[in-house]
């Protein structure tokens, strides 16, 4: 074991090692870059996505700071619209890069504060230096998925958008017809059924209204066809079960109260690519952790944090309702009913969130180690 003096010498050597810090403030048209060697600072602006100019800027910064040879480079940028491709590029170039959760960056609490790209990139540069020298809690670092893991999340996100779009088309058709006193459900035979529809005075629907409804119905049919195609592809991939994620879904899907779609999202959006070490991390990543406020004599509960994955948080609320219905004799359902069922609507809403948190942890343990939730039935519906 190394002596304390040796550890101190290593820490001092690491602190004195020449490192080039690079902070990137990304926007749609321009990128603001801030460079520092720990003492001097250089800030420039380049065209967004111009990797050639980015490499030249790094080389000029090294020359400006008198860095010669191979110099360690560390960089950071905020997670956002640009996604993870820039992280992969920088890592490929040998740059140690962290992607930062923007909501975790500390800010001035004054009512009015200056906010420009230059101010933001300077702030990122200061925080990057603190993070590099051991202050790990200065911000929250985003776990960057691999290309395969990122691809696996596209299916359920596209289906989610298409279903919202389908609901919008249906609501629009109903609104157009109701505005003329006609009430028809937008089913597959809508165009056949509305031939007999009449206005209050017995006249036919106006021609422009009919044309607009036909166009809306055509878009609705297209969205329906795309959803059916994606669902067929989902079944095909699940039957093939070529990846560990597909195998986990096949293992979780038949359980009562879960089903195919929920198992798919639970694995692909959450468990399949995240490495959690304990139940606190599992709940925190879903934003289901309590947020107390206690200062002096003031003490109140602010509810859950909602700082994690909103898809899995919504999904777990849905699974929790299904769990109460299809797993009434499990220990979790008995606990929830005993504590919250007789407390009125508000207590039941609080209870379903508490059940969702416990159920999330139980299902995570089931997927990771096969630990069956106490009293749960594993037979399919």
Buried (B, 14 or more C-beta within 10 A) or exposed (E): EEEEEEEEEEEEEEEEEBBBBBBBBBEEEEBBBBBBBBEEBBBEBBEEBEEEBBEEBBEEBBEEBEBEEEBBBBBBBBBEEBEBEBBBEBEEBEBBBBBBEBEBBEEEEEEEEEEEBBBBBBBBBBBBBEBBEEEEEBBBBBEBBEEEBBEBBEBBEEBBEBEEBBEBBBEBBBEBBEEBEBEBEBEEEBEEEBEEBEEEEEEEBEEEBBEBBBEBBEBBBBBBEBBEEBBEEBEEBBEEBEBEBBEBBBBBBBBBBBBBBBBBBBBBBBBBBBEBEEBEBBBBBBBBBEEEEEEEEEEEEEEBBEBBBEBBBBBBBBBBEBBBEBBEEBBBBBBBBEBBEEEEEEEBEBBBBBBBBBBBBBBBBBBEEEEEBEEBBEEEE
